[in-house]
Amino acid sequence: LVAKALQGVERNSIERTIRALVACKTRHSASESESGPTGIGAARRWLISELTSIAAKSGGRLAIREEWVDLESKTRLPGGKARGANVIARLPGTLDPNRVIVVSGHYDSINSKYDISRGGEIDISGDAPGADDDASGTAVAVECARALSGMQFPMTIEFCAFTAEEQGLLGSRAHAKALKAA
């Protein structure tokens, strides 16, 4: 099973995902989110498109959704609040679908040069490419979805790209809370 999954991993796909996220310039959780070519929204839309393409090849098993989250951070969000979305691809388990394994990265980034907790101001538009924090982790989660989506597993696997981790793990905490309540 592991050998088969590893055969599906494409190095070029991982690099393409990292480059696509870096091209968004900044992925600050409070950056442009609706329609522009940069910002957290551009990254979210790209991830949804990529995962939807993967889902189309999964025989209808991989389901993609956005999980909208109310964000609060007095030191890392302008006005202390914003709204963001986790991007989730869910591959249902065959024997124990209520048991969930999460494979994740976070797709937000932050320009830490300007941060209230470090004596600066919040900068939601300054360059923050975040190739290593954490476009690379998100790229691995997306590639795992690609490599595993055609396979069956006894438990459910969720491939997640979390938002607002740079503001205090807000996206993953919200998702963990939702999983616990389900």
Sequence and secondary structure as in RCSB ss.txt:
>XXXX:A:sequence
LVAKALQGVERNSIERTIRALVACKTRHSASESESGPTGIGAARRWLISELTSIAAKSGGRLAIREEWVDLESKT
RLPGGKARGANVIARLPGTLDPNRVIVVSGHYDSINSKYDISRGGEIDISGDAPGADDDASGTAVAVECARALSG
MQFPMTIEFCAFTAEEQGLLGSRAHAKALKAA
>XXXX:A:secstr
 HHHHHHT  HHHHHHHHHHHHTTS   TTS  SS SSSHHHHHHHHHHHHHHHHHTTTT  EEEEEEEEEE TT
TSGGGEEEEEEEEEEE  SSEEEEEEEEEEE     TTS GGGTS   SSS    IIIIIHHHHHHHHHHHHHTT
S  SEEEEEEEES STTTSHHHHHHHHHHHH 
